[in-house]
C-alpha cells in the first residue's frame, strides 16, 4: 500500500529515471546510428549506390555522415555523433526518393516513346489508306 509519505519519494525517483534515460548520450547515439544504418541499407537495396547522379550523391553523402558519426561516437562526442547520424538518415531518405524519381522519369520516357511509336503507326496507316484510295490497292491509278 502506498502512503502519502512515500508518494513524493516515488515521484522524485520516477523523474530521476526519466531524466537519466532521456539524457543518456551513448544510448541515444546508438539508437540514432542504428536508425541511420537501416536507412542506408534501404537506400542500397533501392539501388541508390549505383544509381544516377542524384541518388548516388545522396547515398554516398549519407555513408560519409554515417562514418563520421561512428568516428565521433568513438571519441565519446555523443552530441556530434547524433547530429551526423541524423544527417545520414536524412540523406539516405533523399537517396531513396531520388531513385524513385529516376525510375519515374525512366518510366515516363518509356511511355513517351511508346506513345510516339503508336502515333507513327497511325500516321503510317492513314498515309497508306489514303494512297490506297487514290491509287488503288495495286498502286495504279
C-alpha positions in Angstrom: 0.0 0.0 0.0 1.3 3.4 -0.9 1.2 6.0 1.8 1.2 9.8 1.3 4.7 9.9 2.9 6.2 7.7 0.2 4.4 9.4 -2.7 6.9 12.4 -3.1 9.8 9.9 -2.9 8.3 7.8 -5.7 7.6 10.8 -7.9 11.2 12.0 -7.4 12.5 8.6 -8.3 10.3 8.5 -11.4 11.6 11.9 -12.5 15.2 10.8 -12.0 14.7 7.7 -14.1 13.0 9.6 -16.9 15.6 12.3 -17.0 18.6 9.9 -16.8 17.2 7.7 -19.6 16.5 10.6 -21.9 19.8 12.3 -21.4 21.9 9.2 -21.8 24.3 10.0 -24.7 25.5 6.6 -25.6 22.0 5.1 -25.7 20.6 7.9 -27.9 23.7 7.8 -30.1 23.4 4.0 -30.6 19.7 4.3 -31.4 20.3 7.1 -33.9 23.2 5.3 -35.5 21.1 2.1 -35.8 18.3 4.0 -37.5 20.7 5.6 -39.9 22.3 2.3 -40.7 18.9 0.8 -41.5 18.0 3.7 -43.7 21.3 3.5 -45.6 20.6 -0.2 -46.1 17.2 0.6 -47.6 18.8 3.1 -49.9 21.4 0.5 -51.1 18.6 -2.1 -51.7 16.7 0.5 -53.7 19.7 0.9 -56.0 20.9 4.3 -54.8 24.5 3.1 -54.5 25.0 2.7 -58.3 22.1 4.9 -59.5 22.1 8.1 -61.4 23.8 11.3 -60.2 21.3 12.4 -57.6 20.7 9.1 -55.9 24.4 8.1 -55.8 25.3 11.6 -54.5 22.8 11.3 -51.6 23.8 7.7 -50.9 27.5 8.4 -50.6 26.8 11.6 -48.6 24.8 9.6 -46.2 27.5 7.0 -46.0 30.1 9.7 -45.2 27.9 11.2 -42.5 27.4 7.8 -41.0 31.1 7.1 -40.9 31.7 10.4 -39.3 29.0 9.7 -36.7 30.7 6.4 -35.8 34.1 8.2 -35.5 32.5 10.9 -33.2 30.9 8.1 -31.1 34.4 6.5 -30.7 35.7 9.7 -29.2 32.6 10.0 -26.9 31.4 13.0 -28.7 27.8 11.8 -28.5 26.0 15.0 -29.4 28.1 15.4 -32.6 27.6 11.7 -33.4 23.8 12.0 -33.1 23.9 15.1 -35.4 25.9 13.3 -38.1 23.7 10.1 -37.8 20.6 12.2 -38.3 22.1 13.8 -41.3 23.0 10.4 -42.6 19.4 9.3 -42.1 18.1 12.3 -44.0 20.5 11.9 -46.9 19.6 8.2 -47.3 15.9 9.0 -47.4 16.7 11.6 -50.1 18.7 8.9 -52.0 15.7 6.5 -51.9 13.4 9.4 -53.1 15.9 10.1 -55.9 15.9 6.5 -57.0 12.1 6.6 -57.1 12.2 9.8 -59.2 14.7 8.3 -61.6 12.5 5.3 -62.0 9.5 7.5 -62.6 11.5 9.6 -65.2 12.6 6.4 -66.9 9.0 5.1 -67.0 7.8 8.4 -68.3 10.5 8.3 -71.1 9.4 4.7 -72.0 5.8 5.8 -72.0 6.6 8.8 -74.3 8.5 6.5 -76.7 5.6 4.1 -76.8 3.1 6.9 -77.5 5.3 8.2 -80.3 5.5 4.7 -81.8 1.7 4.4 -81.7 1.3 7.8 -83.4 3.8 6.9 -86.1 2.0 3.7 -86.8 -1.3 5.6 -87.0 0.2 8.1 -89.4 1.7 5.3 -91.5 -1.7 3.5 -91.6 -3.5 6.7 -92.5 -1.0 7.6 -95.2 -1.2 4.1 -96.7 -5.0 4.1 -96.7 -5.2 7.5 -98.4 -2.7 6.3 -101.0 -4.7 3.1 -101.5 -7.8 5.2 -102.0 -6.1 7.3 -104.6 -4.1 4.7 -106.5 -6.0 1.5 -105.7 -4.6 -1.5 -103.9 -2.2 -2.4 -106.7 -0.7 1.1 -106.8 -2.1 2.1 -110.3 -4.4 5.0 -110.9 
